[in-house]
Amino acid sequence: MDESKAVTAANAAFYQAFETLDVQEMEKVWLRASSIKCVHPGWPLLRGWGPIMASWERIFANTFGMRFTLSDVQVEVSGSLAWVVLIENLESRGFDGPSRSEILTTNLFEKRDGQWFIVHHHASPILAPASLAEDQLQ
C-alpha cells in the first residue's frame, strides 16, 4: 500500500473511532505520547495523552450519535509525517437534540513502527458560507 493510501486509511479509522463513541477505539488511533495535541471546536489547546483522552470521554458521554461525511479531503505525506485537511460534515445527537455542522479540520499523523497514528487534531467550525469567504479574499 502506498503511504498516501495508508494515511487515508488511518484517517478513516480515526473517524470510525469517533463515530463509535468508544474511548478505547479512539485510543487505538492516537500515538501514546506526551507530545500529542488536540483542538476541538471552541476548546483550548489540549496537550498530552491524559487530557486528550479525557476530552474524548467527555464528548462521548454527552453525545448519543455522530455521523461524519468527509469532503474536500487532501492528503500530503512527507517522510514519517502526513497531514489531512478536510471538511467534516457532521450530524450529531446530544442532550440538546440533533445538530448539523461543517468543521474545517487538519489531522496530523506520524508513522511509528510501520503504523500511522494521529498526533494532532485541529477542528474549527466554519461560520461563513464558502462562497462568501472566497469573495472576501479577492
C-alpha positions in Angstrom: 0.0 0.0 0.0 1.4 3.4 -0.9 1.8 5.9 2.0 -1.0 8.2 0.8 -3.4 5.3 0.9 -2.1 4.2 4.3 -2.7 7.7 5.7 -6.1 7.8 4.1 -6.9 4.5 5.9 -5.6 5.9 9.2 -7.7 9.0 8.8 -10.8 6.8 8.1 -10.0 4.8 11.2 -10.0 8.0 13.3 -13.5 8.9 12.1 -14.7 5.3 12.6 -13.4 5.5 16.2 -15.1 8.9 16.5 -18.5 7.5 15.4 -18.3 4.6 17.8 -18.3 6.9 20.8 -15.9 4.5 22.4 -12.7 5.8 24.0 -11.0 2.5 23.7 -11.4 2.6 19.9 -10.2 6.3 19.9 -7.1 5.2 21.9 -6.1 2.8 19.2 -5.6 5.6 16.6 -3.7 8.1 18.7 0.1 8.0 19.3 0.5 7.4 23.1 2.9 10.3 23.7 3.1 13.5 25.8 3.7 15.5 22.6 0.2 14.9 21.0 -2.1 17.9 20.6 -5.9 18.4 20.1 -8.1 21.4 19.5 -11.9 20.6 19.5 -14.1 23.4 18.1 -14.4 26.1 20.7 -11.9 24.4 23.1 -8.4 25.5 24.2 -5.4 23.5 23.1 -5.1 20.1 24.8 -1.7 18.6 25.3 -0.7 15.0 26.1 -2.4 11.7 26.3 -4.4 12.2 29.6 -6.1 15.5 28.8 -6.9 14.4 25.2 -8.4 11.1 26.2 -10.4 12.8 28.9 -11.7 15.2 26.3 -13.0 12.2 24.2 -14.6 10.7 27.3 -16.4 14.0 27.9 -17.5 14.4 24.3 -18.7 10.8 24.1 -20.6 10.9 27.4 -22.6 13.9 26.1 -23.4 12.5 22.6 -25.9 9.9 21.6 -24.7 9.6 18.0 -22.4 11.1 15.4 -22.2 10.6 11.6 -19.4 12.2 9.5 -19.4 12.8 5.8 -15.9 14.0 4.8 -15.4 16.3 1.9 -12.6 18.2 0.2 -10.1 15.6 1.6 -6.5 16.5 0.8 -3.7 14.1 1.9 0.0 15.1 2.0 2.9 12.8 3.0 6.4 13.8 3.8 8.6 11.1 5.3 7.2 9.9 8.6 4.7 12.8 8.8 1.5 13.3 7.0 -1.4 15.6 7.2 -5.0 15.5 6.1 -7.0 18.7 5.5 -10.8 18.2 5.1 -14.2 19.4 5.9 -16.2 17.4 8.4 -19.9 17.5 7.6 -21.2 16.3 11.0 -24.7 15.2 12.1 -24.9 14.6 15.8 -27.4 14.0 18.5 -26.9 15.1 22.1 -28.9 16.3 25.1 -29.8 19.4 23.1 -31.2 17.4 20.2 -29.9 16.9 16.7 -27.4 19.3 15.1 -25.5 19.7 11.9 -22.2 21.5 11.4 -19.3 22.0 9.0 -15.9 21.9 10.5 -12.6 22.7 8.8 -10.1 20.1 10.1 -6.4 19.3 10.0 -5.3 15.9 11.2 -1.5 15.3 11.5 -0.2 11.7 11.5 3.2 10.3 12.4 4.4 6.9 11.3 5.8 4.7 14.1 6.7 1.1 13.8 5.1 0.8 10.4 1.8 2.3 11.5 0.3 5.8 11.1 -1.0 7.4 14.3 -2.8 10.7 14.8 -0.6 13.2 16.7 -2.6 16.4 16.2 -6.3 17.1 15.5 -7.4 20.7 15.0 -11.1 21.3 14.2 -12.6 24.8 13.7 -16.3 25.5 12.9 -17.0 27.1 9.5 -19.2 30.1 10.3 -19.3 31.7 6.8 -20.5 30.2 3.6 -17.7 29.1 1.3 -18.7 31.5 -1.4 -18.7 34.4 1.0 -15.2 33.6 2.3 -13.8 33.2 -1.2 -15.3 36.6 -2.2 -13.6 38.3 0.8 -10.2 37.0 -0.2 -10.2 38.8 -3.6 
